[in-house]
Amino acid sequence: MYEKDEEGRRIKGGKREIRKVGSDYVLLEEGKTADHMYWLKNGKFEVFKDGAKIAEREGSNQFIGELALLTGLPRTATVIIKG
């Protein structure tokens, strides 16, 4: 069964929400339970594991946070948006 979003596009499953966030926004927190994932339209972000920065990325059109959602395990890293 499909639902339609506010623009009339078909979506399967849960709610879809579009939001813009600023620099230093904590998108995901390591160890937290997942109930959603994100699609990054474009931007920069940093990835932290056990408090240490392990990656710095710039991307567009990619999913973030899907691993915990699909496996049911806690978030494996913290992701902070950098712009």
N, C-alpha and C positions, 0 to 999 in steps of 0.2 A: 504494500500500500504506500502511496506517495502523498506527501503534503505539498502545499505550495507556499513559497516564501512571499514576503511583502511585494515583490516585483513580479509575481506570477510564475516563477521558475519552479519546476518540480524538484523536491528534495525527498530523500528517503530517511526516515528516522527522525532524529531530534531537531531542535531549533537551530537556525543559522542566524548569526548576529554579526554585523559589520561594525567595527569600531577602530578608531585611530588612537594610538597611544604615543606618549612622548618618550623621550630618552630616559633611561634608568627605570623603566617600567618592568617590574618582575612578572614575567609571563607565566613561568612554571617554577615550582619549588620542589627541590629534591626531597623524596620521601613522602610527599603528599599523595593522596588517592586521586586517581584520574576519573573525571566524569565528562571530559570533552577534549578536543584537540583543536589546533589552530591551523589556519592557512595563512601564510605570510605572503601578502601581495608583493611587497618589496621592503627592504630595510636591512639594517645591521643588527646583529645580536651577539652576545657572548654566552658561552656555556661554562658552568662551574660544576665541579664534582668534588664533594667533601671540602667545600670552601675555596678550592684552587681553580683558577681559570684554566680550562683545558682546550678551549677553542674560541676563535673570533671569526664570525662569518658575515658575509653580505649575500643576501639571496633575494630571489623573487619567485613567486608561484611555487611555494613548497609547503609541505605539512610539517608541523612541529607538535610534539606531544602525542603522537599516535601510538608509540610503542606501549606506553602504560595503559592506554585505553584498550588496545587490542589484547594485551596479555593479562590485564587485571592486576598487574604488579604495581607497586608504588613508582612515582616518577624517579627516573634514574639520574637526573641532573636538574640544576637550576638554570633557567634561561632568562637573561635580562636584555630587553630591547635597548639599542644604543642609537637609534635614529633612523 
